[in-house]
Amino acid sequence: MSKKIVLFIFPFLFYSCWPTTGGDTSEPVYKPVTMERIAFEKSIALQNPQPIIKSGKIYIKGDLMFINDVNKGFHVYDYSNPKKPTLIHFIKAPGATDLAIIDEIIFINQAVDLVTATFDKSNNKLLVTNRNKNVFPQKRAPDGSFGNPTNNQIIIDWK
């Protein structure tokens, strides 16, 4: 009797090891939002203040505070009065998730590129000074999957 039970249960123990046929034909959960490389490289711009959609990291340098709007850019505040910061600009930088500042140079992680820029608060000027291309890998979807952009496309977000 016990041999019959073992023979009956044995195939079920290895059922999950058997390959399935047909593959996964479901639609991906996330779709990449892409930009052409030429437009991407010209996309950083100083704009009027905008509301925060999805806040990220905060960086304070001197009397300026930068708040990342994930994959959109950075909100710039006058932080000379920490009790009442004043929103003064938005730095549009599609795909941007982080920045660092050394002296007066702003380093922006913009999707796959590392961009350096300077910001002159007194003249309201943002100047991109350098772009190191393809320093970072393409953005991955929130579920860890990869997109398949063409050579001249940059994934700036996922929806």
N, C-alpha and C positions, 0 to 999 in steps of 0.2 A: 504494500500500500504506500509506504513512504517513497519508494522509487517512482511511483506514478505521480505523486505530488511534486517531487523534484523535477521530473520530466515535463510536467505541466507548467511549473513556475519558471524554469530555466530560460525559455525563450523571451519571457517578459523582462528579465533582468538586463538583456542586451538590446532591447527594442530601441532605446534612445541612441544606440551606437550605429544603427543601420541608416545609411544615407536615404534621403527622400528624393523623389524625382520631381522634375518640373521647375525647381528653384523658386525663389521669392519673386512674385510678380506684382507685389504691392507698390504703391507710389511712395516715394521718399517723404518722410515727415516734414523735413525742412528743405527749402529751396534757396540757393545762393542768390544774393543781390550782388551784381557785378558792375564794374566800370571799365571802359576801355582805358588802356595804359596812358594814352595821350591826354584824355580828359582827367584822369586820376592825378597826373602830375601837375595839372593846372588848377586843381580843386581847392587848395588851401587858400582861404580868404578871410579877411577881417570883416565882420558884418555887425549890424545892429543887434542889441540884446534880444534874446529869444527865451521862451520858457524852457525849463529843463524837462526832458522826456524820460530819460533813464539815467540817473546819476551814477557816476563811477567814483574814481579816486579824486582826492582833493590835494592840491599842492599850493603852498604859500611861499612866496619869495618877496621879501621886502614889504612893500605896501600893495602887492597884487596877490589875489587868490584865484586859482584856476580850478574849476570843477569840470571833470570829464562828463560829457553826455555820450555814453557808450556808442561807439561807431559813428558818431555824428561830428564831434569836435569838442571845444572847450569854452565854457562860460568864464569870462574874465570879470573879476570884481575889484573895485578900488577897496583895499583893505586897510587904508590909513587909519580908519576908526573901526577897530575890530568889533565894537558893540553894534555897529550899523554898517556892514559892508554894502557897497553900492554896485549893482550890475552895470558894467560900462560897455562890454563888447561880447561878441561871440566869435570864436575862431572856428570857422567851418573847416573840418578836416575829415572827410568821409573815411571810415574804417579805423579811426584813431581810438586808442584805448588807454594810452598812458603818455606822460611827458616827464621830463626832468629838466632842471635849469642849473647851469653852471655859469657863474658870472652873469653875463647878459645874453647868453646863448640858450635858446629853448630847443630841446631834443624831443621830437614827436615820433612816437611809434604809430605810423600810419599804415595799417594793414601789413603789407610785406616790406615796406620801406622805412628807413630811419631818416627823418627829415630834420635839418637844423634851420632855425629861423631866429630873427631878432624882433623884439616888439618895442617900439618907441611910444610910450604912453603919452608923452607931451605932444607928439605930432600925430597920434593915432595911426601909426604905420606898422604893418607887419611885413617883414621881408624874408622870404625863403632864401637861405644862403647856400644850401647844399641838400642833395638827395642821394642817399646810398640805396640803390635798388636791390630788391630781393634779399634783404638781410634776414627777414623773418619768413617762415613758411606761410602758405595760404591759410586763411582762417578756416577752422573746422566748425561744423554745425554743433549746436548744443548737445546733440546726442553722440558726438564724436565722429560722425561720418564726414567724408570728404566730398568736395564739389569737383567738377571736371571742367574748370575754365580753360579757354584757349590760351595760347601763349601771350596774347596781348590783353587779356582780361584779368582783373583783380577782384577777388571777393572782398567786399567791404562790409557785408552783414549777411544775416540769414533771416528768412521769414518763414 
